Amino acid sequence: MSNVESLLHGFAGALTLTNLGFGIIGTILGTLVGVLPGIGPALAIALLLPITYTVSPAAALIMFAAIYYGAMYGGSTTSILLNTPGESGSVITALEGHQMAKRGRAGAALATAAIGSFIAGTIATGILAFAAPSLAGWAIRVTAADYFALMLVAFTTVGTLLGNSMLRGMASLGVGLAIGLVGSDLQSGAVRLTFGNLHAIDGIETVTVIVSLFALGEALYIAGRAKATGWSIVPMKGKALMTREDLKRSWKPWLRGTAIGFPLGIVPAGGSEVPTFLSYATEKALSKHKDEFGKGAIEGVAGPEAANNANAAGALVPLLALGLPTSATAAVVLVAFQTYNIQPGPFLFVTNPDIVWTLIASLFVGNTLLLLLNLPFVRVWVQLLKIPRPYLFSGITCFALMGAYVANNAIFDLWIALGVGVIGFVFRRFGVPITPLIIGLILGPMAELQMRRALQISFGDISALYATSISKILYLALFAVIIGPLVWNFKKKLALNK
């Protein structure tokens, strides 16, 4: 069956009443968490992971994917009207979008963000539909040693590219790897890092760690530094519409943003911050209206928003084809797959074709629904910002602790949740990125398993870990990722001393 035929079958599954209903719920929730500052898609999906115990795999994954896409849309609303990004990918949008709002052009800024997100999301999802199966076909020939090398590259790139310091990123990764090692060994059954606690033999629940890091850590951080007052919102005048001149200035940035965002979503670069920044820098360099940048240039909204959504679709390619998450949200979606005993990777398109193609088709449907939800009802979403922050984050804390307890009905998990919540607070307080911890937690045991397989096949010969051409290329990339920033910083210091 060709990819086109498979996609059509996927649409038949996505448009069933149940799946469409979960898709609509996901788009609404995604926009909601994108609009509310401090609540990102990773947190929203993590809080909803317990529904995987009662809902079918296709319905749950469709809803999670819709939340992922929806948060990309909703984040632009607070960036433009509030100058407070709802999620990390909308940070760059705030630079020009809020200036446009202050000049009375909030409607145009919101429209170019929504339409750009729709165009980028549609193009990127189309590429995903054809790229992921092809990559999966190639990945079947990848050996255990290659997978181990690939995961090492993911660890290093996510650890070094995120945050203000390579040391902080790698420290976060180390904490994640340590938590992932708690419990009995996957192959030998040896118990590790349990410190005599019988409840820890089965390991630390991934859902508990993720929910606590994002929900409790964020709630403690906000409670520790934010005032209980509401947000200062720039009023929106008129409708969310674009003029002909706006369209003329936006369509090229939309396409360029898509071209930048999608490939950077595939590689383990750690999220949407890098592509949105690159898109903004590109538009500033190419624009004929350079004098408007910093004062409300529409290209500075169009390009980054397109890059943001294209990046989200790009992150699903390695997740579905290789089982490799390249962002925190993709890592949480991977946990949802694993809850159903479904392992994303090369064989996913063979073992579970109905689920994966229905999921991909639902992205097209959800992208259309999001455009219809965001443009006409933007004023409705803005009303959510009137929710008092103490009520908002106390509710999040309640749901987070409830979700931690429901996983195993054990008080032990509540203590783990509180402890991890404190870690999340400390990380936020001192600027330590959380994504490396999540990637280390999930991929750590998988990397260990692949390394052991490679060594068992070679009867303990360590050279087998770098014997293939793919592994050699990956280790060269790993070397470049480690040395590159050090060389760059050294050159900058030399330039400053001259």
Secondary structure, DSSP 4 states (H G I P E B T S, - for coil): --HHHHHHHHHHHHTSHHHHHHHHHHHHHHHHHHHSTT--HHHHHHHHGGGGGTS-HHHHHHHHHHHHHHHHHHHHHHHHHHSS-SSGGGHHHHHHHHHHHHTT-HHHHHHHHHHHHHHHHHHHHHHHHHHHHHHHHHHTT--HHHHHHHHHHHHHHHHHHSSS-HHHHHHHHHHHHHHHT-EE-TTT--EES-TT-GGGTT---HHHHHHIIIIIHHHHHHHHH--SS----PPPPS-S---HHHHHHHHHHHHHHHHHHHHHHHTT--SSHHHHHHHHHHHHHH-S-GGGTTT--THHHHHHHHHHHHHHHHHHHHHHHHS---SHHHHHHHHHHHHTT---STTHHHHSHHHHHHHHHHHHHHHHHHHHHHTTTHHHHHHGGGS-HHHHHHHHHHHHHHHHHHHHT-HHHHHHHHHHHHHHHHHHHTT--SHHHHHHHHHHHHHHHHHHHHHHHTTT-GGGGG-SHHHHHHHHHHHHHHHHHHHHHHHHHHHHH-
